[in-house]
């Protein structure tokens, strides 16, 4: 990339998304921080980045609000980023809903949320971003899950949605090449949120024991992989990289 790249990261106000945004910014990117409801966190992150590196015009990051389940809002989100920074070089579809669904009790609200955030929104946002990415010779990185290919019991709808995103990643690589690269990153066991009651300590210990590295991963592990795909992988497209400590070898 000959110019300072502009990267839009969805769900970037907290946790893995925020670490992806920080890592890309640290590598020299201008970062568009998308959020839905975490306005304070997003604005704080943008201020942190601008204090660390004010580019020409005074900012190297900015926050953008959008409800990704509102399909009509997605072209507006892309247009806002391009209007602010003049271009778009990469899209990281990170935003995701995650919760259990019991077969026999799946309803349309769960469908709309899980499939909407994990598959529908990435498709329509990628579609809106594609013309800009074609002009810049850019890329898309989708955050999937190792359970897209190896389902997690109790989460059938989430797994199906992530499987769809994995298939979409490969299909978009076919559709958007040669100008746009499309890849996916599939996290395994990454540090659980403190308030995550779905995975009690004994379950977490069992999951870690089934990794080859016998430890949990961190958001930084995901962020560094995204950075590699954005900055250092010009001949890689249509691929998925599992960042899971080797867990998939034992599933």
NUTORBA-624058 format. One record per residue (C-alpha): x, y, z; residue in one letter. Coordinates in Angstrom, 1 decimal. Example, Ala and Ser with C-alpha at 12.3 -4.5 7.8 and 13.67 -1.06 7.14 Angstrom:
BEGIN
<site u="12.3" v="-4.5" w="7.8" res="A"/>
<site u="13.7" v="-1.1" w="7.1" res="S"/>
//
This chain:
BEGIN
<site u="0.0" v="0.0" w="0.0" res="X"/>
<site u="1.6" v="3.2" w="-1.2" res="X"/>
<site u="-0.8" v="5.5" w="0.8" res="X"/>
<site u="-1.7" v="5.4" w="4.4" res="X"/>
<site u="-4.4" v="2.6" w="4.4" res="X"/>
<site u="-7.8" v="3.3" w="5.8" res="X"/>
<site u="-9.3" v="0.3" w="7.6" res="X"/>
<site u="-12.9" v="-0.1" w="8.9" res="X"/>
<site u="-13.2" v="-2.5" w="11.8" res="X"/>
<site u="-16.7" v="-3.4" w="13.0" res="X"/>
<site u="-17.4" v="-4.0" w="16.7" res="X"/>
<site u="-14.2" v="-2.2" w="17.4" res="X"/>
<site u="-15.0" v="-0.5" w="20.7" res="X"/>
<site u="-14.2" v="-3.4" w="23.0" res="X"/>
<site u="-12.3" v="-6.6" w="23.5" res="X"/>
<site u="-11.0" v="-8.3" w="20.3" res="X"/>
<site u="-12.3" v="-5.6" w="18.0" res="X"/>
<site u="-10.5" v="-2.9" w="20.0" res="X"/>
<site u="-7.3" v="-4.9" w="20.0" res="X"/>
<site u="-7.5" v="-5.4" w="16.2" res="X"/>
<site u="-8.1" v="-1.6" w="15.8" res="X"/>
<site u="-5.1" v="-0.8" w="18.1" res="X"/>
<site u="-2.8" v="-3.2" w="16.3" res="X"/>
<site u="-3.7" v="-2.0" w="12.8" res="X"/>
<site u="-3.3" v="1.6" w="14.0" res="X"/>
<site u="0.1" v="0.8" w="15.5" res="X"/>
<site u="1.1" v="-0.6" w="12.1" res="X"/>
<site u="0.3" v="2.7" w="10.4" res="X"/>
<site u="-3.3" v="2.5" w="9.4" res="X"/>
<site u="-6.0" v="5.1" w="9.8" res="X"/>
<site u="-8.8" v="3.3" w="11.7" res="X"/>
<site u="-12.5" v="3.7" w="11.4" res="X"/>
<site u="-13.9" v="2.4" w="14.7" res="X"/>
<site u="-17.4" v="1.1" w="14.3" res="X"/>
<site u="-19.7" v="0.6" w="17.3" res="X"/>
<site u="-23.4" v="0.1" w="17.9" res="X"/>
<site u="-24.0" v="1.2" w="21.5" res="X"/>
<site u="-20.5" v="1.5" w="23.1" res="X"/>
<site u="-20.1" v="5.2" w="22.2" res="X"/>
<site u="-17.9" v="6.1" w="25.2" res="X"/>
<site u="-15.5" v="3.2" w="24.7" res="X"/>
<site u="-15.3" v="4.0" w="20.9" res="X"/>
<site u="-14.6" v="7.7" w="21.4" res="X"/>
<site u="-12.1" v="6.9" w="24.1" res="X"/>
<site u="-10.2" v="4.5" w="21.8" res="X"/>
<site u="-10.3" v="7.1" w="18.9" res="X"/>
<site u="-8.9" v="9.8" w="21.3" res="X"/>
<site u="-6.1" v="7.4" w="22.4" res="X"/>
<site u="-5.1" v="6.7" w="18.8" res="X"/>
<site u="-5.2" v="10.3" w="17.8" res="X"/>
<site u="-3.0" v="11.3" w="20.8" res="X"/>
<site u="-0.5" v="8.6" w="19.8" res="X"/>
<site u="-0.4" v="9.5" w="16.2" res="X"/>
<site u="-2.2" v="12.6" w="14.8" res="X"/>
<site u="-2.0" v="12.3" w="11.0" res="X"/>
<site u="-2.4" v="15.2" w="8.6" res="X"/>
<site u="-5.8" v="16.8" w="9.3" res="X"/>
<site u="-5.3" v="16.0" w="13.0" res="X"/>
<site u="-6.8" v="12.5" w="13.2" res="X"/>
<site u="-5.7" v="8.9" w="12.5" res="X"/>
<site u="-8.9" v="7.4" w="13.9" res="X"/>
<site u="-12.5" v="8.2" w="14.3" res="X"/>
<site u="-15.6" v="6.4" w="15.6" res="X"/>
<site u="-18.7" v="5.6" w="13.6" res="X"/>
<site u="-22.1" v="4.5" w="14.9" res="X"/>
<site u="-24.3" v="2.0" w="13.1" res="X"/>
<site u="-26.7" v="-0.8" w="13.7" res="X"/>
<site u="-25.4" v="-3.5" w="11.5" res="X"/>
<site u="-28.8" v="-5.3" w="11.6" res="X"/>
<site u="-30.2" v="-2.4" w="9.7" res="X"/>
<site u="-29.1" v="-3.2" w="6.1" res="X"/>
<site u="-29.9" v="0.3" w="4.9" res="X"/>
<site u="-27.4" v="1.7" w="7.4" res="X"/>
<site u="-24.5" v="-0.3" w="5.9" res="X"/>
<site u="-23.9" v="1.7" w="2.7" res="X"/>
<site u="-24.2" v="4.9" w="4.8" res="X"/>
<site u="-21.5" v="3.6" w="7.2" res="X"/>
<site u="-19.1" v="3.0" w="4.3" res="X"/>
<site u="-19.9" v="6.4" w="2.7" res="X"/>
<site u="-19.3" v="8.1" w="6.1" res="X"/>
<site u="-15.8" v="6.5" w="6.4" res="X"/>
<site u="-14.9" v="7.4" w="2.8" res="X"/>
<site u="-16.2" v="10.9" w="3.2" res="X"/>
<site u="-14.1" v="11.3" w="6.4" res="X"/>
<site u="-10.9" v="9.8" w="5.2" res="X"/>
<site u="-11.1" v="9.8" w="1.4" res="X"/>
<site u="-10.7" v="6.1" w="0.7" res="X"/>
<site u="-11.1" v="2.6" w="2.1" res="X"/>
<site u="-8.4" v="0.0" w="1.9" res="X"/>
<site u="-9.6" v="-2.8" w="4.2" res="X"/>
<site u="-12.7" v="-4.0" w="6.0" res="X"/>
<site u="-12.6" v="-6.2" w="9.1" res="X"/>
<site u="-15.9" v="-7.9" w="9.8" res="X"/>
<site u="-15.5" v="-8.5" w="13.5" res="X"/>
<site u="-18.8" v="-7.6" w="15.1" res="X"/>
<site u="-20.7" v="-10.7" w="16.3" res="X"/>
<site u="-23.4" v="-12.0" w="18.5" res="X"/>
<site u="-22.8" v="-15.2" w="20.5" res="X"/>
<site u="-25.3" v="-17.1" w="22.6" res="X"/>
<site u="-26.7" v="-20.6" w="23.0" res="X"/>
<site u="-29.8" v="-21.8" w="21.2" res="X"/>
<site u="-31.6" v="-25.0" w="22.1" res="X"/>
<site u="-33.1" v="-27.0" w="19.2" res="X"/>
<site u="-36.8" v="-26.9" w="19.6" res="X"/>
<site u="-36.7" v="-23.4" w="21.1" res="X"/>
<site u="-35.0" v="-21.5" w="18.3" res="X"/>
<site u="-37.1" v="-18.4" w="17.4" res="X"/>
<site u="-36.9" v="-15.8" w="14.7" res="X"/>
<site u="-35.4" v="-13.2" w="17.2" res="X"/>
<site u="-32.4" v="-15.5" w="17.7" res="X"/>
<site u="-32.2" v="-16.2" w="13.9" res="X"/>
<site u="-32.3" v="-12.4" w="13.1" res="X"/>
<site u="-29.6" v="-11.6" w="15.7" res="X"/>
<site u="-27.2" v="-14.5" w="15.2" res="X"/>
<site u="-27.5" v="-14.8" w="11.4" res="X"/>
<site u="-27.9" v="-11.1" w="11.0" res="X"/>
<site u="-24.7" v="-10.1" w="12.9" res="X"/>
<site u="-22.6" v="-13.1" w="11.8" res="X"/>
<site u="-23.6" v="-13.5" w="8.1" res="X"/>
<site u="-26.1" v="-11.0" w="6.8" res="X"/>
<site u="-24.3" v="-7.9" w="8.0" res="X"/>
<site u="-20.8" v="-9.0" w="6.7" res="X"/>
<site u="-22.3" v="-9.8" w="3.3" res="X"/>
<site u="-24.1" v="-6.5" w="2.8" res="X"/>
<site u="-21.2" v="-4.4" w="4.3" res="X"/>
<site u="-18.7" v="-6.2" w="2.1" res="X"/>
<site u="-21.0" v="-5.5" w="-0.9" res="X"/>
<site u="-21.1" v="-1.8" w="0.0" res="X"/>
<site u="-17.4" v="-1.6" w="0.5" res="X"/>
<site u="-16.4" v="-3.6" w="-2.6" res="X"/>
<site u="-16.3" v="-0.7" w="-5.1" res="X"/>
<site u="-14.0" v="1.3" w="-2.8" res="X"/>
<site u="-11.8" v="-1.8" w="-2.1" res="X"/>
<site u="-11.6" v="-2.5" w="-5.8" res="X"/>
<site u="-10.3" v="1.0" w="-6.4" res="X"/>
<site u="-7.7" v="0.7" w="-3.7" res="X"/>
<site u="-6.7" v="-2.9" w="-4.3" res="X"/>
<site u="-7.8" v="-3.7" w="-0.8" res="X"/>
<site u="-8.9" v="-6.6" w="1.3" res="X"/>
<site u="-11.6" v="-8.0" w="3.6" res="X"/>
<site u="-10.9" v="-10.0" w="6.7" res="X"/>
<site u="-13.8" v="-11.9" w="8.3" res="X"/>
<site u="-13.6" v="-13.1" w="11.9" res="X"/>
<site u="-15.2" v="-16.5" w="11.8" res="X"/>
<site u="-14.8" v="-19.3" w="14.5" res="X"/>
<site u="-13.2" v="-22.7" w="14.6" res="X"/>
<site u="-16.8" v="-24.0" w="15.4" res="X"/>
<site u="-17.8" v="-22.9" w="11.9" res="X"/>
<site u="-16.4" v="-26.3" w="10.7" res="X"/>
<site u="-16.6" v="-28.2" w="14.0" res="X"/>
<site u="-19.9" v="-27.4" w="15.7" res="X"/>
<site u="-20.1" v="-26.5" w="19.4" res="X"/>
<site u="-22.9" v="-28.4" w="21.2" res="X"/>
<site u="-25.6" v="-26.1" w="22.4" res="X"/>
<site u="-24.9" v="-23.4" w="19.8" res="X"/>
<site u="-26.3" v="-24.7" w="16.5" res="X"/>
<site u="-27.5" v="-21.4" w="15.1" res="X"/>
<site u="-24.3" v="-19.6" w="15.9" res="X"/>
<site u="-22.3" v="-22.3" w="14.3" res="X"/>
<site u="-24.4" v="-22.3" w="11.2" res="X"/>
<site u="-24.1" v="-18.5" w="10.9" res="X"/>
<site u="-20.3" v="-18.7" w="11.3" res="X"/>
<site u="-20.2" v="-21.6" w="8.8" res="X"/>
<site u="-22.1" v="-19.3" w="6.4" res="X"/>
<site u="-19.5" v="-16.6" w="6.9" res="X"/>
<site u="-16.7" v="-19.0" w="6.2" res="X"/>
<site u="-18.3" v="-20.0" w="3.0" res="X"/>
<site u="-19.0" v="-16.3" w="2.1" res="X"/>
<site u="-15.3" v="-15.5" w="2.7" res="X"/>
<site u="-14.3" v="-18.1" w="0.1" res="X"/>
<site u="-17.1" v="-17.0" w="-2.3" res="X"/>
<site u="-16.2" v="-13.3" w="-2.1" res="X"/>
<site u="-12.6" v="-14.2" w="-2.8" res="X"/>
<site u="-13.7" v="-15.7" w="-6.0" res="X"/>
<site u="-16.1" v="-12.9" w="-6.8" res="X"/>
<site u="-13.9" v="-9.9" w="-6.0" res="X"/>
<site u="-10.5" v="-11.2" w="-7.2" res="X"/>
<site u="-8.1" v="-10.2" w="-8.6" res="X"/>
<site u="-8.4" v="-6.7" w="-7.1" res="X"/>
<site u="-9.7" v="-7.6" w="-3.7" res="X"/>
<site u="-8.3" v="-10.3" w="-1.4" res="X"/>
<site u="-10.7" v="-11.9" w="1.1" res="X"/>
<site u="-9.6" v="-14.1" w="4.0" res="X"/>
<site u="-10.9" v="-15.3" w="7.3" res="X"/>
<site u="-9.5" v="-15.7" w="10.8" res="X"/>
<site u="-11.1" v="-18.4" w="13.0" res="X"/>
<site u="-10.4" v="-17.9" w="16.7" res="X"/>
<site u="-10.4" v="-20.8" w="19.2" res="X"/>
<site u="-10.4" v="-20.3" w="22.9" res="X"/>
<site u="-9.6" v="-16.7" w="23.5" res="X"/>
<site u="-9.7" v="-15.0" w="26.9" res="X"/>
<site u="-13.3" v="-15.2" w="28.2" res="X"/>
<site u="-15.1" v="-12.0" w="29.4" res="X"/>
<site u="-15.2" v="-11.8" w="33.1" res="X"/>
<site u="-19.0" v="-11.9" w="33.1" res="X"/>
<site u="-19.2" v="-15.0" w="30.8" res="X"/>
<site u="-21.4" v="-17.5" w="32.7" res="X"/>
<site u="-21.8" v="-19.8" w="29.7" res="X"/>
<site u="-18.3" v="-21.2" w="30.3" res="X"/>
<site u="-17.7" v="-22.0" w="34.0" res="X"/>
<site u="-14.1" v="-22.6" w="35.2" res="X"/>
<site u="-14.3" v="-26.4" w="34.9" res="X"/>
<site u="-15.4" v="-26.1" w="31.3" res="X"/>
<site u="-12.8" v="-23.5" w="30.5" res="X"/>
<site u="-10.1" v="-25.8" w="32.0" res="X"/>
<site u="-11.3" v="-28.7" w="29.8" res="X"/>
<site u="-11.2" v="-26.6" w="26.7" res="X"/>
<site u="-7.7" v="-25.4" w="27.5" res="X"/>
<site u="-6.6" v="-29.0" w="28.1" res="X"/>
<site u="-7.7" v="-29.9" w="24.6" res="X"/>
<site u="-5.4" v="-27.3" w="23.0" res="X"/>
<site u="-1.9" v="-28.4" w="22.0" res="X"/>
<site u="-0.4" v="-25.4" w="23.7" res="X"/>
<site u="-2.3" v="-25.9" w="27.0" res="X"/>
<site u="-3.2" v="-22.3" w="27.4" res="X"/>
<site u="-5.8" v="-19.8" w="26.3" res="X"/>
<site u="-5.2" v="-17.3" w="23.5" res="X"/>
<site u="-5.4" v="-13.5" w="23.8" res="X"/>
<site u="-7.1" v="-10.8" w="21.6" res="X"/>
<site u="-3.5" v="-9.9" w="20.6" res="X"/>
<site u="-3.2" v="-13.3" w="18.9" res="X"/>
<site u="-6.2" v="-12.5" w="16.7" res="X"/>
<site u="-5.1" v="-8.9" w="16.1" res="X"/>
<site u="-1.7" v="-9.9" w="14.9" res="X"/>
<site u="-3.2" v="-12.4" w="12.4" res="X"/>
<site u="-5.5" v="-9.8" w="11.0" res="X"/>
<site u="-2.6" v="-7.4" w="10.7" res="X"/>
<site u="-0.6" v="-10.0" w="8.8" res="X"/>
<site u="-3.5" v="-10.5" w="6.3" res="X"/>
<site u="-4.0" v="-6.8" w="5.8" res="X"/>
<site u="-0.4" v="-5.7" w="5.5" res="X"/>
<site u="1.8" v="-8.7" w="4.7" res="X"/>
<site u="-0.1" v="-11.2" w="2.7" res="X"/>
<site u="-0.5" v="-9.9" w="-0.9" res="X"/>
<site u="-0.6" v="-13.5" w="-2.4" res="X"/>
<site u="-3.1" v="-15.0" w="0.1" res="X"/>
<site u="-6.8" v="-15.0" w="-0.6" res="X"/>
<site u="-9.7" v="-17.3" w="0.0" res="X"/>
<site u="-8.1" v="-18.8" w="3.1" res="X"/>
<site u="-9.0" v="-19.3" w="6.7" res="X"/>
<site u="-6.3" v="-19.2" w="9.5" res="X"/>
<site u="-7.2" v="-21.0" w="12.7" res="X"/>
<site u="-5.8" v="-19.2" w="15.8" res="X"/>
<site u="-6.7" v="-21.8" w="18.3" res="X"/>
<site u="-3.6" v="-23.2" w="20.0" res="X"/>
<site u="-4.0" v="-26.4" w="18.1" res="X"/>
<site u="-7.5" v="-27.1" w="19.5" res="X"/>
<site u="-9.0" v="-28.1" w="16.1" res="X"/>
<site u="-6.5" v="-31.0" w="15.9" res="X"/>
<site u="-8.4" v="-32.6" w="18.8" res="X"/>
<site u="-12.0" v="-31.8" w="17.9" res="X"/>
//
